[in-house]
Amino acid sequence: MIKDIPNLKVEDVAIAVAPRAAQTTEEELWDSYLINLKEEPISNVLINSRGYGELDGEKMKTTVLRHFFEEIGPLQIVKIEPIQVKLFDLTNEYWISFTYKGHMYDKKYVFVKGSIQENNFTTIPFINLKGVMIR
């Protein structure tokens, strides 16, 4: 029965996008990260990433990329993939699925068009870079 399925909310897992450490915010490639802010590991982590929207009046979508991490330790950050600055004019979506304490969790993190910019910066935990983070 549907009432027997627990409604579990994803907490203490974040996605961040930050310029590479040696570069300025104007450079071509930034990096995206998954951050486990839990005191325990998460496992079987599957990440689907894609971009979509309109550029110069033309509909555009990027290839869906998939990444798998067997385990991400407690209070740990992993680099997902590089992202080109020109894709910040699209909506960028990261759909995360993982196992924690015997339950499956999933959450969609969406960086809407134009949200990855310097006035939305915060300090990214564990790597001390400035970037945009969704928790």
C-alpha positions as CSV (number, residue, x, y, z in Angstrom):
1,M,0.0,0.0,0.0
2,I,1.1,3.5,-0.6
3,K,0.8,4.4,3.1
4,D,3.5,1.8,3.8
5,I,6.1,3.6,1.6
6,P,8.1,6.1,3.7
7,N,8.2,9.7,2.4
8,L,11.9,10.4,3.0
9,K,13.3,13.9,2.4
10,V,16.9,14.4,1.2
11,E,18.9,16.4,3.7
12,D,22.5,17.3,4.1
13,V,23.4,16.6,0.4
14,A,24.3,19.6,-1.8
15,I,25.4,20.4,-5.4
16,A,27.8,23.2,-6.0
17,V,29.3,24.9,-9.1
18,A,32.5,26.8,-8.7
19,P,35.2,28.3,-11.0
20,R,38.4,26.3,-11.0
21,A,40.8,27.4,-8.2
22,A,43.5,28.8,-10.5
23,Q,41.0,30.7,-12.7
24,T,38.9,33.7,-12.5
25,T,35.1,33.7,-12.8
26,E,35.5,34.7,-16.5
27,E,37.3,31.4,-17.5
28,E,35.7,28.8,-19.8
29,L,35.5,25.8,-17.5
30,W,34.0,25.5,-14.0
31,D,33.5,22.4,-12.0
32,S,30.4,20.9,-10.4
33,Y,30.6,19.0,-7.1
34,L,28.4,16.7,-4.9
35,I,28.8,17.4,-1.2
36,N,27.8,14.9,1.5
37,L,27.2,17.0,4.6
38,K,26.0,13.9,6.6
39,E,28.0,12.4,9.4
40,E,27.7,9.0,7.6
41,P,28.5,7.8,4.1
42,I,26.0,7.6,1.3
43,S,26.3,4.8,-1.2
44,N,25.3,3.8,-4.8
45,V,25.2,7.4,-5.8
46,L,23.9,8.0,-9.3
47,I,23.9,11.5,-10.8
48,N,22.2,12.5,-14.1
49,S,23.1,15.9,-15.4
50,R,21.7,17.9,-18.3
51,G,21.2,21.4,-19.5
52,Y,18.2,22.7,-21.4
53,G,16.6,26.0,-22.5
54,E,16.9,28.6,-25.2
55,L,20.1,30.3,-26.5
56,D,20.0,33.0,-29.1
57,G,16.3,32.2,-29.8
58,E,17.0,28.5,-30.5
59,K,15.9,25.7,-28.2
60,M,18.9,23.8,-27.0
61,K,19.6,20.8,-24.8
62,T,22.8,19.1,-23.8
63,T,23.6,15.5,-23.6
64,V,22.5,13.7,-20.5
65,L,25.6,12.6,-18.6
66,R,25.5,9.9,-15.9
67,H,28.0,9.5,-13.1
68,F,28.2,6.8,-10.4
69,F,30.0,6.7,-7.1
70,E,30.0,3.5,-5.1
71,E,30.3,5.5,-1.8
72,I,30.8,9.1,-0.7
73,G,32.2,9.3,2.8
74,P,30.9,11.5,5.6
75,L,31.6,15.2,5.2
76,Q,33.2,14.6,1.8
77,I,33.0,16.3,-1.5
78,V,33.5,14.8,-5.0
79,K,33.9,16.5,-8.3
80,I,31.2,15.5,-10.7
81,E,32.1,17.1,-14.1
82,P,33.4,20.3,-15.7
83,I,30.8,22.8,-17.0
84,Q,31.3,25.4,-19.7
85,V,30.5,29.0,-18.8
86,K,28.3,29.4,-22.0
87,L,26.0,26.7,-20.5
88,F,25.1,29.1,-17.6
89,D,22.5,30.6,-19.9
90,L,20.6,27.3,-19.8
91,T,18.8,25.6,-16.9
92,N,21.3,23.1,-15.5
93,E,19.8,20.1,-13.7
94,Y,21.4,17.4,-11.5
95,W,19.2,14.5,-10.5
96,I,20.8,12.6,-7.6
97,S,19.8,9.1,-6.4
98,F,21.5,7.3,-3.5
99,T,21.2,4.8,-0.7
100,Y,21.4,5.9,3.0
101,K,20.6,3.7,6.0
102,G,18.9,1.1,3.8
103,H,16.6,3.5,2.1
104,M,16.7,5.0,-1.5
105,Y,16.6,8.8,-1.8
106,D,16.5,11.0,-4.8
107,K,16.3,14.7,-5.4
108,K,16.5,17.1,-8.4
109,Y,18.8,20.1,-8.0
110,V,18.0,22.8,-10.6
111,F,20.2,25.8,-11.4
112,V,17.9,28.0,-13.3
113,K,19.1,30.1,-16.2
114,G,21.4,32.9,-15.0
115,S,21.6,31.7,-11.4
116,I,25.2,30.6,-11.7
117,Q,26.8,34.1,-11.2
118,E,29.0,35.9,-8.8
119,N,26.3,37.7,-6.8
120,N,24.9,34.2,-5.8
121,F,28.3,33.0,-4.5
122,T,28.8,31.3,-1.1
123,T,31.8,29.5,0.3
124,I,31.8,25.8,-0.7
125,P,32.5,23.6,2.3
126,F,35.7,21.4,2.3
127,I,37.3,23.1,-0.7
128,N,37.1,26.8,0.4
129,L,36.2,28.0,-3.1
130,K,33.5,30.5,-3.8
131,G,30.6,29.3,-6.0
132,V,26.9,28.7,-6.2
133,M,25.5,25.9,-4.0
134,I,22.0,24.3,-3.7
135,R,21.3,22.3,-0.6
